[in-house]
Amino acid sequence: MRVGLAIAYLVPLAILSLYFHFQFNQTIKKSGKLHLVILAESQRNTIDLFLQERVLNIFNLFRGRDFKLAPAPDDMRRHLQHLREMSDAFVDVGFLTREGLQIGYAGPYPYLQGKDYSREKWFRTLMDQDQNYLISDIYLGFRKKPHFTIAVRQLFDGAPFVMRATLDPDKFYMFLRTIGQGKGGESALINRRGYYQIVDPEHGELLGPSDYLPAEPAGSGANEIKVQGDTELIAYSWLEEVPWVLVVRQPLRVAYAEMYRARQIMIVSTVALALVVLSAIWITTDRLLRRAQAVEESRKELRSQLLHAAKLVSVGELAAGVAHEINNPLAIISATNGVIRDMFDPQFEIEWNPDQVRQELDHIDQAVVRAKGITQKLLELVRHTEHRLATVDLNHLLDEVVSGLLEREFLVANIQLLRDYAPDLPRLRLDPDQIRQVFLNIINNAGDAIEGSGTISLSTHRDDQFIRVTIADTGKGMTAEQMGKIFLPFYTTKEAGKGTGLGLSISLSIVESMGGRIEVQSMPGAGSSFTVVLPVQPVEEETENVGERPRPPA
């Protein structure tokens, strides 16, 4: 019986272990490749956005009030100063006629004033193509120093003029390192001819040949290649704004680290399980049925005790937070009450007047209001209220939240608001007051996280069956430990007295009640990004449309 039980248990276990081991390895390999491809696509989108913003910065020079077709040196210096305020990657700026003659220049190479660019490849391409802007490969040019050019073409009275600016590859490389920091991969940019445009000096030379170039000049993908006897996993994604490919590489020991670790765990676990099964069969065959009932009862009791202990821990944490928040206003009330009593006590001979008593009573009122606010927020956290549903345009609702006093406060604090709204965003059937509270809480937190000047970006876009509203800031960011606690009641990263720690908890409850979720990305020193993801549901035409600006009469 023991031999039969051993065969019955161990043979299927061995077969299943081998099967799942093989399937798991294949899944982890696909997952590793997919993860690296997603990382490459994410960095590609960020780089495309960076280049689009730089092109827009140069286009805006044509639209400036001080733009002239015959710019003076002071005009060009103002153009360069404006560009450097947008990005420190800009090196210089020049203004060219249709013949390629640079009639205006500002930057560290004054001898470029009056240079003829008519034979330069980027200039000829820009003048011949339909697209009115061009981003060149990195080249040496007249200055004999690596740089790349962003040039835009504009017509004035039927004649084309060109405004071009150059960017520093070193600054662009630091930008690439910043967006890839902590992702576990080395990134580089390569043009279609296989030459590095941006690369880590330890892995290649700028304008030098790359040891890898994807076969297809479009899309994304991943491959395994051998480099100096070591196999690496390489993911690539072609940029849209310039014919460069972003390449992210990882050694297999890093890309498949989870697979190797899981393989070791599975082998050890399988061997240990086999030994345990053999021992159990050998020792407990004749007592199996009797002990099974006792073990089941013991397991139920242990599960009950663990659930009870978990409830006690949750209650204790919540009670501690409430006590801490309520004790502060209670202490203020008690101290102020003592001051008033001392005023009326002849023993202390305190001179007082009604205005002083009113001031002390105002302190008590403020403490009561604060305690009341804490209890109301706590009730909102746990109470399911009935929603007031209406048809909501999220783009306009976001503008309503930040317009007026809040936008003026940010302006005074030197905080810039950037908007990037998707046009034709579908309207949603939501409670407008509650979703306003969510956006206001997150935007206020973004403003509090910025020390000094900074930027808050508001963006919306549709992602399949969801609408994603992203609020990103350039503040101090959060650690992984802080991110794990930000949705806990009464937890706050603000200074004492500046927050109750209930805003994000309530916001999460509101969004989840609408069938959505909140995604958070943050890094210390690099700012934070909160994305409210809401499901798209068909809405009927309503008489009440919230967040929609009134239209003028016909």
N, C-alpha and C positions, 0 to 999 in steps of 0.2 A: 504493500500500500504506500509505503514511504517513497519507493522508487517511482511508482506510478504517479504520485502527486508531484514529485520533483520534475518529472518529464512534462506533466500537464501544465505546471506553472512556468518552468524555465524556458521550454522551447518556444512557446508563443511570445514570452518576454524578449527572448533573444531576437526573434524575427522582427517584432515590432520595433525593438531598439535600433536594429540595423536600418529598417525602412525609414523611421522617423529621423534617424541620424542623417541619412542621405537627403531626405526631403528638407530637413532643417538647414543643412549646409547650402543647398540650392537656393532656398528662400533667403537666407542671410546674404548670399552673394548678390542676388538680385536687389535685395534691400540696400546693400552697401553701394551698388552702382546707382540705384535710384536716388539714394540720399545725396551722393556726390553730384549727380546731374541736377537735382533740385537746388543744391548749393550753387552750382555754376550758373543756373538760370536766374537765381535770385541776385547774384552779384552782377550778372549781365544787365538785368533790368535796372539796377542801381547805377551802373556805368552809363547806360543809354540815357537815363534820366539826367545824370550829371552833364553829359554832353549836350542834351537838349536845352538844359538851363543855360549853358555857356553860349549856345547859338542864340537863344532868346536875349541874353545880356547884350550881345553885339547888335542884334536887330534893334533893340531899344535905343541904341545910340542915334540911329537915324530919326527916331521919333522924339528926341530930346529938344527942348526949347532952344538950346544953344547950338544946335547942329547947323553947320554952314557948309556949302559946297566948296568954299575956299577957306578951310579951317586954319586959324592961326596956331602957333605953338601952344599958347595958353589953352585954346580950345581942345587940342589933342591931349594935353596933360590932364584936363578935367575928364575927358573920356576915359583915360587910363585909370585915373583915381576911382571913377565910378565902377569900372570893371573889377578893380582889385577889392573894392568893398564887397562885391558879389563873391569873389573867389581869389585867394592869394596865388592860385596857379597861373594867372595871367602874367605874362612877362612884358609885352609891349603892345601897341596898337598903331595901325597905319591906315591911311585913306588913299585910295588909288583911283585914277581915271580909267576910262574904258581902254586906253592904250597901255595900261599897266604901269604908268608912272606914279610913284608914291609921292603925292603932293603934301601929305600931312603925316607926321610921325611923332610918337612920344614913347620913350623907353630908354633902356641902358645902352642902346647902340645908335647914337645920333647920326653916324655916317650912313645909315639906311635912308635918311631923308633924300628924296630925289632919285632913288634907285629905280631901275627899270625891271619890272617883274613880268614883262610880256612873254618871256621865254620859259618862265617857271611852269612846271607841269600842273601844279594846283590852280594857277591862274587861268591857263588855257582850258582846263577841264571845267572850271566854274563858268567861264564865259560861253562854253559850247553846250553845256547841259541845260535841261529844262529846270531842274531844281535850283532854287536861288540861294543855296548855301552849300558849303563843302567843308569836310574835315579831312585833312591830309594825313598821310603816313608821317612817321617821324623821319626827319631828314636834317642835314647839316646847313644847307642854304648859304647865304652870303656871310652869315656870322660864324660859320664853321663850328657850330655847337648844336648838339641834338635838340630838336624842338619839333612841335607840330602846329599846324596853322588851322584856325577856324576862320573862314571867310564867308561873307554874305554879300549878295548882289541886290542893288536897289535901283529902280529907274526914276530919274528926275528929268521931266520934259522930254521923255523918250530916250534919254541917254543913260546907259548903265554906269553906276559907280560902285566901288567895292570898299567895304570896311573889313579889315582883317586884323586878327589878334593871334598871338602865339602863346602857347602854354608850356610850362616847364615840365618835362617828363618826370623829374624827381618828385615834384609836388603831386603829380598824377599817381606816381608809384606809392607815395605815402597815403593817398586817398584809397588806392586799391588795398593796401595793407590794413587800413582802418576798417573797411567793410568786410574784410576776410578775417579779422582778428578773432581768435578763439574758435574758429571753425575747423581747425585741424587739417587744413590743406594749404598748399603753396599755389598761388595764382600768378598767371602771366598772360600777356596779350601778344598775339602773333598776327602778322598780316597774311594776305593770301599767298605771298611768295615765300612764306616760311621764315620770316625774319622777326626777331623779337622787337616789339614796340614798348612793352613794359615787362621787366623781369627782375627777380631778386638777384643781386650781384653774385650771390653764392651759387646760383643755379644756371646762370647764363650771362651773356654780354649784350647790352643794348645795341640793336641793329645787327646783332650776330645771328647766325642760322640756328633754328630750333631743331632739336632731335625728334620732334613730333609735329605733324600737321594733319588734321582730320581730312579724310578723303573727300567728304561732301562739303561744299562751301556754304552750307546753310543748316539750320536746325540745331539740335542738341543730341548728345549721346555719350557713351562711356566705353572705354576699351582697357584691356590689360596689355602692357608692353614691358619689355625687358630693357632696363637702363643700367649699363655697367654691371651686368650679372644679377641685378636685383629687380624683381618684378614690381611694377607700380600700377595702381589703378588711376586712370586719367579720364576726367570728364571734360567735355567741351561744349560751348554754346556760342554761336555766332552772333555778333552785335548787329543791331538794325541800323544804327546811325553811321557806322563806318565799317568797311570790309575787314574787320579784325575778328579774331576768334579768342574767346576767353578760355583758357586751359587751367583746370584745377587738378593737381596731382596729389596722390597719397600713396605711401608704401602700403603693400598688402597687409603688413602687420598692424597698421593703423586702421585701414579701411575695413578689414575683416577681423578686427580684434575681438568683436563680440562673438563671431563664429568660433574662433579658436578657443575662447574662454568657455563658450557653451559646449564645445566638443569635449573639452577636458571634464567639465562638470557632468556631462552625460555619461562618459565612460566610467568615471569614478562612481557615479550614482548607480549605474547599471550593475557594476561589480558588487558594490555594497548591498544593493537590493537582492542580488542573487544569493549572496552569503546569508543575508537576513532570512530570505525565504527558505533556504535549506535548513538553517538552524531552527526556524519556527516549525517546519514540517517534522524535523527529527525529534524535537523536544515536546511539542504540544499537540501531536496528532490525537492522542486519546482524550485530551482535555479541551479540544478546540470549541466544541459546542457550548460547554459550560462557561468557559471564559469569554466567549463572544458576547454573551448576554451581559456579563459584568462589565466588560470594556465599553459596550454601547451605553449602559447607564452612566458609567463614569464620564464618558465623552459628553453626554448631554448635560451633566452637572457642571463640567468644566466650561462648556460653551455658555451656559447660563451665568456662571460667575464672571466670565470675561465680559459678556454684554453688560452686566450690572456694573462692573468696574469702569467700563468705557463711559457709561452714562454718568457715573459719579465724577469722572474726570471732566467731562464736558460741562456739567453743572458747576463744578468748582471753578473752572476757567471763566465761565460767564459771570458767576457771582463775584469773582475777584475783580473783573473788569468793571462791573457796575459799581461795586463798592468804591473802587479807586476814583471813578469819575464823579460819583455823588458826594464823596467825602470832601472834595475841594469846595463846592458851593456851601455845604453844611458848615465847614470851618469858617468861611467868610461870614455867614449869617450869625454864627455863635460869637465871633470876635466883634462884629459890628453891634450886636445886641448888648455885649458887655460895655462897649464904649458909650452907648446911649444911657445905660443904667448908671454909669459913672458920672455922666453929665448931670443927672437928676439927684445924685447922692450929695447932700451938703457936706459930707465928711471930706470930699476931695476938693471942694471949692473951685470947681471948673467953671469958667465963664463960657456961656453958650448963648446961642440965639436960634431962632426957628430955622434959619437957612442952614446952619450947621447940622441940625437934626434931620432936615430934609436930605442933605447930602449923604448922611449915614443911612437913612432909609432907602435912598437910591441904590446904595451898595447892596442892601439886602434884596431889593427888587431885581437887580442884575443877577445876583446869585440864584434867586428863585427861577428866573427865566432860563438861566443856563441849565439848572437841574431839570426843569420841565422839558427843555429841548432834548436833553439826553434820553429821558424816558420816552418822549414821543418818537425819537429816532429808533429806539429799541423796539417799540411797538410796531413801527413801520417795517422793521426787519423781519418780524415773525408773523405779522398780520397779513392776511390775504384780503385786500380791499377790492371793491368792484371797480372795474376799469370804465372810463368814459371814452369809448372808441370813436375815432374820427379818421378821415382820410388824410394822410400826412405826406407832405413833400419834404424829405429829409434835407435836401440842399437848402431850401428856404428856411426850414426850422433851425438848422445850424446857424445860418446868418442871423436869425432872430435872437439866438442865444448870445452870440458874441457882439452883436451891434449895440450901440448906445454906450452905457456906463462901463461895461466890461471892456469893450474895445478901447475906450479912452483911458482906462486904468492901465491896460497893457501898453498903450502908447506912451504914457508918462513913465512907466517902468522900463522903457526902451525894449519892449518885447514886440517883435514883428509877427503879425498873423498872415499866414500863407494859405490860400484856398486852391484846391484842385478838385473840383466837383465833376462827376461824370454827367454829361448831358443826357437827357431822355431817361433819367432814373425813374423806375416805376414807383408809384405812390403805394404806401402801405396803410393797412388798417390797424392803428395803434392808439394807445392812450397818449395824447400829445403832452400832457402835463408831466407824466412820469418819464417819458423819453427825454423831455427837456431837462428834468432833474438829473438824469444819467449823464447827458452831455455836459451840463453845467458843473457837476461834481468832477468829471475827468478834466475839463478845461481849467477849472480852478486849481486842481492838483498840479497840472502842467505848469501853470503860472507860478505856483509856489515852489516848484522844483528848480526853476531857473534863477540862478544867482547872478545878478547883473543883467547885461543884455543877452538876448537870445531870440529863438524863433519857435513859434507854435504852428504846426502844419495841420490843416483840416482837409481831408480827402475822402471822396466817396467813389465807389465803383461797384458794379454788379459782378458777382462771381457765381455763374450758373444760377442756382435757385436761392442764392443769398445776396444780400446787400451788405457790403463791408464799409463801415464808417471808421476811419483811422484818425486818431488824434495823437500826433507825435510832437515831442519837445526836445530841445537841445539842453536840457537841464543836467543835474548831477547824476541821474541814473540810479539804479538799484542793484544790490548784490543778489545772488541766487537765494540766499537765506531770506532777504527782505521780500523778494517776489513770491516766496512760498507762504507768506503771512499776510499779504496786503488785503486779502478778502476776509480775514478774520475780524469779527466784531471787536472794536476798541483798539485795534492795532493801527498805529500811525507812525510814519517816518518823520513827521513834522516835530518842531520843538514843542515843549510842554506848554499847554494853554492855547495852542494854535489849531488844534483839531481834536475831534472826539474819536476818530477812527471808525465811524459808522458809514461814511459816504460811499466807499466802494462796496461795502457789504450790502447796503441797500440797493446800489446800482446793479450789482450782480443778481439780487433777488428779482428786481424789476425786469431785467433783460431775460432771465431764465423763464419768468412767468409769460413772456411773449414768445417763447420757443427759441430764443437765441442764446448767445454765449459771448463772453468777453475774453479776447486773446491779448496777452501781454508779452512784449519784448523789451528788454532793457539791458544795459551794460554800464557799470560805474564809469562816470566821466563821459559817456557817449549819449546820454539822454534815454528817454523811454517812449514806447509806442503802445497805445491802447487801441484795440480794434473791436468795435461793437458789431457783431455778426447777427443779422436779423433775417429770418426766412421771408422769401417773396411769396405772397399769397394774393390771389386775384381779388380785386376790390370792385364794388359796384359804385356807380356815381352817387355821391352824397350831396346833400345841400350844404353840409359843413365840411370845408376843406381847410385843414390846419397847416400852417407853415407855407401858405401860398400867398404871394404878394398880390394886392389888388390890382386889377387891370384898369387902365384908363378907359373912360367911355368912348364909344365910337364917334 
